Amino acid sequence: MNKGWLVIRSRALPVSFRLDRRVPAVLFSLLLVTLAAVALNVGQGEYPIPPLDVLKTILGLPTSNPDYPFIVNTLRLPRTLVAYLVGVGLAISGTILQGITRNPLADPEIIGMNAGASLAAVTLIVLVPSAPLFALPLSAFSGALVVALLIYLLAWDRGSSPIRLILVGVGLNLIARALTTLMITFGEINNVSQALVWLAGSVYGCRWEQVWSLLPWLIILVPLAFVLALQLNALNLGDDVARGLGSRVEWQRGLLLLTSVALIGASVATAGTIAFVGLIAPHLGRQLVGSTHEGLIPTAAMIGGLIVVVADLLGRTLFAPIELPCGAITATIGAPYFLYLLVRNRNE
Amino acid sequence: MARQNYQLIGVRFARSQPLLLIGLVLGILVMLLCLVASIAWGAAEIPIGKVYTALTAFDGSADHLIIRTVRLPRSLIAMLVGAALAVAGALIQGLTRNPLADPGILGLEAGAALAVVVVVFLFGTSSLSAYAGFAFLGTAVTAAVVYLIASLGRGGLTPMNLTVAGAALYYLLSSLTTGILILSQQTLDEIRFWLAGSVAGTDFTLFLQVLPYIVVGLIVAFALGRQITALNLGEDVAKGLGQRTAWVKATAAVSVVLLAGSSVSIAGPIGFIGLVVPHIVRFFIGLDYRWILPYAAVVGAIFLLVADIGARLLIAPQELPVGVMTAIVGAPFFIYLARNKVKR
């Protein structure tokens, strides 16, 4: 089997892992595409800015228009950055979920974690209107955690059908949505449309403070996810094989689940529920670089970020000047894709 | 009809036709009682005597106005929508032999809701009659799509594939609906409460326009009782008994579209009635759809009337959308079913 692996070993640190040979090339191309998408997205808007000028402004070089720095650096760049970071978080979370449940149809939205996170966040906003900004990711995290625990208790038998997981997820999703509606009605949120935009998943109005509140989470969680990813490969072979290989299955699975939940919490608290990114990104990643998680996680992360940035771009351009939230776009594309996967999974 | 005997808490009794008939009549009486309760109870305290005089000797006072223009239409609508949704759910469950189905879970209500949102977005709420037509269209198209996709899955039209296809369509349609609502603040303001599923502030003229469809749907459904029972035994058995299954399925589908579409166009998407009520009814009645369908209508009406009373009184003077109540009760039941009835 001449697949070709890149082996990375470090003498100084006790680190070594293998990457599929395709990974560096794929990551590099993704980086280029992402830069192009970011430049396009930042350039799009009421005052269109050519992509080259966007890049110049970000780098601090002088351009023809003195307004550009304000528009780009204060208004649009943070928004696009938030979109990218949220996409990264969601994609990694979805990859982890698909790995631990060994279910290619798993996605934080479908199993209800998104709905749980948004319910907790909305509850916080309604009950404690003066809560500081950093409390929102914490409450979203706890909401997603509760749902994850419920899913674990209710649906996660060893060897159980993947469909049961999805059905229970649908049920939890519906409860969470009903309770969220309850909270919104009960709480008399004055700007219901604003809440709706957030619940639909949108980066509208995101500024640098959202970037700085999201970034610490990602800085901690993404490397953690990467490190844990090495165990995902073993877990994926089945519990017994993994134990035979020396994995501490329950601990690792629990830790992975917590990481996934934390990523969801941070993402939902920042930009609302952006659905199906955690479903599509791992699948596309697997097509590009295979299922080995050391390569899959970075690839899926970059694809996820790209998806959200492109969705945001589409949302802003399709019905300009009205903005569709990027969550609506990803759901519109993601749901048919989910159906396609369902149909394709006939031999599951 | 064969007699069936069974024991219930040590009491043997035969489930025979006279008993079922008596049960049905009792059910209707309970339903009427709930109707009266729904008219009498609410945020404004109105004594029963005034309720009676409001209906017989109307004198234009505030209380009488409340009774006549707010509570009476609302209660009647709750009664009929509850009956319609329950029967639609029973039909779907009987047709597809799927205990997890109901118009909400299969995405039919989401499809109807999307269609109505599109109409309001394009034409505003002035054209009320367009609601019903578009709701039917939305329901019909969604039903066809769900059927198609579920048939493509593994093993064909299994309950699992149907439910999951319905769930995915539900996500798709509800996010499209949210997208449109965000595009238009005006549409959002007009139908926010409706979209959560509510019989509050419902338009009586719209109800009267839609009433014939519901009645026709119910009559068609009741008439299909014998055929659905046979179909429930299995497609081959039914065909072997000489039934033209394609016709039966098509007619039942028409009935479902009429019932679910009408309900959504008046009261928004109210979920889980079509899921829970048929189960309750089947627990007591068994599998004879000639009786299940009428009982489902009565129990469904009671269910929604009680849920609506609860929605009004729970956080009075504020109001919950009744769709939230049914979801909070129904979704745990759905999860219980998914755990126990879904084969591994």
Interface residues (C-beta under 8 A of the other chain):
Chain A: E109 I110 L154 A155 G159 S160 S161 I163 R164 I166 L167 V168 V170 G171 L172 L174 I175 R177 A178 L179 T181 L182 T185 F186 V192 S193 L196 V197 L199 A200 A275 F319 I322 E323 L324 P325 G327 A328 A331 T332 G334 A335 P336 F338 L339 L342 V343 N345 R346 N347 E348
Chain B: L100 I105 I149 L152 G153 R154 G155 M160 N161 T163 V164 A165 A167 A168 L169 Y170 Y171 L172 S175 L176 T178 G179 L181 I182 L183 Q185 L188 R192 A196 G271 I315 Q318 E319 L320 P321 G323 V324 A327 I328 A331 P332 F334 I335 A338 R339 V342 K343 R344
